[in-house]
Amino acid sequence: MTNSRFSRRSAMALGAAMLVTSGSGLVLPARAAELAPTPSMRGGSNNYRPGAAIVDRIGGGGFWMTGTVRRAGDGTPLPGQRIQIWAHTTEGHERDPQSHGATLTDANGEFRLEMPQIVPAFGQPHGHLAYDSGEFETVFLRPIMASSKDKTLAAHFILQPA
C-alpha cells in the first residue's frame, strides 16, 4: 500500500484543474500544430528564368509584392532567402527579362519588392514567385489578385529542407 498524503490545498487545486480542462476538452497541454510545406501552384513556373538578378526594384515601381518565408514544421522565419518575382505588368510581359527580379528576406523572414502595376494576363491579374536557392525544396507560386486595381499582392512560403 502506498502512503501518499494529499493536503486539502493540493486536492482543491487538482479538482479545479480537472474542472477547467474538462469543460474545454483540453486534457493534455496544448501544442501548436506543425506547419505543412507550401506546395507549388499550377502555372507558377511559367516563364521562370533561373538566376534572375537581385534588384532594388523592377521597372518604375508603384506596386508592391510582399510576403514571408518560414520553415516547415516549426514556422521559424528564414532570413536571407532569395525570392524571385515576375509578372505581366504595365511595363512588360512576364516572359521579358526586365519583368524579372529577385529579393532577399530580412531578419524576420519578410520580403518586399516594388515593381510596375500588375495587369491581367489570360484574364487574371496575377504574380509569379519562386524560392529556388537549393537549401530548401523549390516552390513556385502564382497568386491571383482580387482586383487589377490592387496596389499590393502578398505570397507566403513555408519551406521544406531539401
C-alpha positions in Angstrom: 0.0 0.0 0.0 1.3 3.4 -0.9 1.5 6.0 1.7 0.6 9.2 -0.2 -0.7 12.2 1.5 -2.7 14.9 -0.2 -3.2 18.1 1.5 -6.6 19.8 1.2 -5.0 22.6 -0.9 -3.4 20.1 -3.4 -6.7 18.2 -3.7 -8.6 21.5 -4.3 -6.0 22.6 -7.0 -6.2 19.2 -8.7 -10.0 19.3 -8.7 -10.1 22.9 -10.1 -7.7 22.0 -12.9 -9.8 19.0 -13.8 -13.0 21.0 -13.8 -11.4 23.8 -16.0 -9.9 21.3 -18.5 -12.9 19.0 -18.8 -15.1 22.0 -19.9 -12.6 23.0 -22.6 -12.0 19.5 -23.8 -8.3 20.0 -23.0 -6.7 17.0 -21.5 -3.0 17.5 -22.3 -1.0 20.7 -22.6 -1.8 22.5 -25.9 0.8 22.2 -28.7 1.0 24.2 -31.8 0.2 22.2 -35.0 3.2 21.7 -37.3 3.2 23.9 -40.4 3.0 21.9 -43.7 5.2 22.9 -46.6 3.7 25.2 -49.3 3.1 23.2 -52.5 4.0 24.6 -55.9 1.0 26.1 -57.7 -0.1 25.1 -61.1 1.3 27.6 -63.7 3.7 29.0 -61.1 6.8 28.2 -63.0 5.5 29.7 -66.3 8.2 32.0 -67.9 10.6 31.3 -65.0 14.2 32.5 -65.5 16.8 30.8 -63.3 19.2 33.1 -61.7 17.3 36.4 -62.0 19.4 39.2 -60.5 18.7 40.6 -57.1 17.3 44.1 -57.6 16.2 47.1 -55.5 13.1 47.5 -57.8 11.7 46.1 -61.0 11.0 48.9 -63.5 9.3 52.1 -62.5 7.6 50.7 -59.5 4.2 51.6 -58.0 3.1 48.1 -57.0 4.4 46.1 -54.0 4.9 42.3 -53.9 5.3 41.2 -50.3 5.4 38.1 -48.2 7.1 35.8 -45.7 9.3 32.8 -45.7 9.2 30.3 -42.9 10.5 26.8 -42.2 8.0 23.9 -42.4 7.3 22.3 -39.1 8.1 24.9 -36.5 7.4 28.1 -38.6 10.8 29.7 -37.9 11.2 32.8 -40.0 14.0 32.3 -42.6 16.3 35.3 -43.1 18.5 35.8 -46.2 16.3 33.6 -48.5 16.2 34.5 -52.2 12.7 35.0 -53.7 12.4 35.6 -57.5 9.4 37.7 -58.7 7.9 38.3 -62.1 4.6 39.3 -63.7 2.8 40.7 -66.6 2.9 44.5 -65.9 2.2 47.9 -67.4 5.9 47.8 -68.5 6.3 44.3 -69.9 5.2 40.7 -70.3 6.1 38.0 -67.7 8.4 36.4 -70.3 10.5 39.6 -70.7 13.8 39.7 -68.8 13.1 43.2 -67.5 9.9 41.9 -65.8 12.0 39.6 -63.5 13.9 40.3 -60.4 14.8 38.8 -57.0 15.0 40.0 -53.4 16.2 38.6 -50.1 14.2 38.1 -46.9 15.0 40.3 -43.9 15.8 39.1 -40.3 12.1 38.4 -39.8 11.8 36.3 -43.0 9.8 39.0 -44.7 10.3 40.3 -48.3 9.1 43.3 -50.2 9.9 44.3 -53.8 8.5 47.2 -55.7 7.5 46.7 -59.4 5.2 48.1 -62.0 1.4 47.6 -61.7 0.4 44.0 -62.5 -2.2 43.8 -65.2 -4.4 40.8 -66.3 -2.8 38.0 -68.4 -5.1 35.2 -69.5 -8.0 37.1 -67.9 -6.5 37.2 -64.4 -4.1 39.7 -62.7 -1.5 37.5 -61.0 2.1 37.4 -60.0 4.8 34.7 -60.1 7.2 34.0 -57.2 9.8 31.3 -56.8 12.1 30.1 -54.0 14.9 28.3 -55.8 18.1 28.6 -53.8 18.6 24.9 -53.0 18.8 24.9 -49.2 15.0 24.1 -49.3 12.8 22.4 -51.8 11.9 24.7 -54.8 8.4 26.2 -54.7 6.6 28.2 -57.4 3.6 30.3 -56.5 1.1 32.1 -58.8 -1.2 34.1 -56.5 -4.2 35.8 -58.2 -5.2 39.4 -57.2 -8.7 40.1 -56.1 -8.8 43.2 -58.4 -6.5 44.5 -61.1 -6.6 47.9 -59.2 -4.9 46.4 -56.1 -1.5 48.0 -55.4 -0.1 45.1 -53.4 0.0 41.3 -53.5 1.2 39.0 -50.7 2.5 35.5 -51.0 3.8 33.3 -48.2 6.2 30.4 -48.4 6.6 27.6 -45.9 9.7 25.7 -47.0 10.8 22.1 -46.5 14.5 21.4 -46.2 15.9 19.8 -49.4 
